[in-house]
Amino acid sequence: MLLRMMGLTFVDVLGRYLLNAPVPGAFEVTEILMASLIFAGLPLVTRSGEHVSVNLFIQRLSPRALRTQQILTSLTMAAVLVVMTWRVWVKAEEMAEYGDETAYLLIPLAPVGYLSAALIGISAALAVLQAWRILRRSFS
């Protein structure tokens, strides 16, 4: 997706400045690809535990307290992601119901919303799995 965005932007800029003919709908396609890219990366970041975090007091925690903190953080993240999945799904249903589409190319937006909701849901499941793995390691 990123490579496609880069290629499209490159061709659009060349067309705009050299030929005075930008790619029709390039901005709309870039927006859709950007949203898809962000939500496609979310499960990968969740699985690898690479979310942005601030570790001010972590080094002072005992190993047991650290595991507890990691489990609670993963479960809290999962809960937030479940709520996000629900709300994005509801919004995708509204987009489908109203027939929302891009202004120039008339690309339907509901599939992007459903894809985003599904990817957020996968991230929520991965966060729960992450908490389970931490919990399982603490008993082995």
N, C-alpha and C positions, 0 to 999 in steps of 0.2 A: 504494500500500500504506500509506504514511504517512497519507494522508488518510482511508483506511478505518479505520486504527487510532485516529486522533483522533476520528472520528465514533462509532465503537463505544464508546470510553472515555467520551466525552461522554454518550451515551445511557445507558450503564451507570451512571455516577455520578448522573445525574438520576434514573434508576429506583431506584437504591439509596437515595438520601437523601430524595427527594421522595415516592416511591410505595412505598418499602420492598419493591421488586421489581427486583433487578438482572437484567441480561440473562443468561440461562442460557448458560454456556460462554464468556462474554466473555473470560475469562482465557486459555482454551485458544486461541481464535482470535487473540488478541493475541500470544501466544507464537509461533504459526505465522507470522503476518504479520511479526513482528519478525525472525525468522530469515530469512525470504524477503527482507525489505528489506535486511538486512545483506549477504547473499550476492549480491543483485542489484546492490548498489552496488560490490562488489569489482571487477568488470571495468571499471567507469567510472573508479574511482580508479586502477587499474593503467594503463589506457589514457592517462590524462592525467598520469601520473607524480606523483600527489599523495599518495603514501604518506608516513606520518610519517617524518621523517629528522632526524638530528643532524649538523650541518655544522660540526664543530669545526676540521677541518684542510683543508677543501675550498679555501678561498681561497689556500692556500699551494701547491697543486698546479699543475704546468704544464698547459697545455691537453691535451697528449698523456696525461699521467697522469690527468687528470680524465676523459677519454673512457674510458680503461682501467678506472678505478674505476666509472664508470657502467655499462659493459658487464658487468663482474664482478658488480656489485650486481643488475642485471637478471637475469643468468643464475642467480645464487644464489636470488633471489626465485622465479624460474621453477621451480627444483628443489624448493624448499620447497613451492610450490603444487602441484606434481605429487604429492609425497608426501601432502599434505593431501587432494588429489582422491582418491587411491587409498584412504586410510583412511576418508574420509567415504563413499565408494562402498561399501566393505566393511561399514560400519555400516548403511547404507541397505539392503543385502542382508540383513543380520541382522534389521533391523526388518521387512522384507517377509516373511522366513522365519517369524519369530515372530508376525507379525500385530500388531505394536505399533500402538496407537492411543491417542488421548487418552481420559482417564478419563470425562468426562461426555458429550461429543458423539460419541465413538467415531470421530473422524476418523483415517484411516490416516496414519501418520507416515512411511512409506517414501517416498512421493512428495516430501515435503519434503527428505528426505535425498538422493534422486537429483537433485533440482533444485539443491540446495546443491553437490553434487559437480560437476555440470555447469558451474555458474557459476564454481567455483574452477578447473576445468579451462580454461575460457575465459580466465580471468585469467592462468593459466600460459602459455597460447599468446600472449597479449598481451605478457607480460613478455619472451618470446623475440623477438617481433616488435620490441619496443622496443630490445632489445640489437642486433638486426640493423640497425635504422635508424641507431643510433649508429655502428655499425661501418661501414656504407655511407657515412655522412656524412664519416667520417674519411678515406676514400679518394677523395673527390670534390673 
